[in-house]
C-alpha cells in the first residue's frame, strides 16, 4: 500500500533523475559567483555607509544557498537541498542491492526488465525497493521542509509540495 500520493512520489522521483544535472547546475553557478562578475557588485547600504569590498561580496554570495536552477526550462527550487536528500538516501542504502537499483534506475535510466534480470529479482521486489527509496527520500524532504505530506490538518486539502 502506497503511503505517498502519486503526484508527490513522482515529484520526488523526478529529482533523482535530474540529480547529475542539478549538481552540474549548482557547480556552474558557484563557479560563476567565484570567478565571474554576474552583476553581483554591491551589497550593504548606499551613500556614505556603502563600502566596496569585492572579496566580502564574493564570500557572502558563496555562503548563501542557491535559491533555484533551471533545467530544461523547469525551475528546481532549493537545488542544494535536493542534492542532500538524494546523497543521504544513497548513503542510507549503501552496501545493499537497493543502492544498485538507485544507480541503475536513476543514473543509468536502465529499463526495469533488464535490472530485474541482471539483479535476479522479480518485478514486485523492484517496485517495493523503488517505493522504499522514494519513501525514505520523502521523510528527509519533510524533515528539511522541501515537501509537505499533509495540508492543513483542519481542512480537506490534499498534500501539496512547497514552493
Secondary structure, DSSP 8 states (H G I E B T S, - for coil): ---S-HHHHHHHHHHHHTHHHHHHHHHHHHHHHHH--SS----S-SGGG----HHHHHHHHHHS---EEEETTEEEETHHHHHHHHHHHHHHTTTSHHHHHHIIIIIS---HHHHHHHHT--HHHHHHHHHHHHHHHHHHHHHHTSB-SS--TTS-----B--
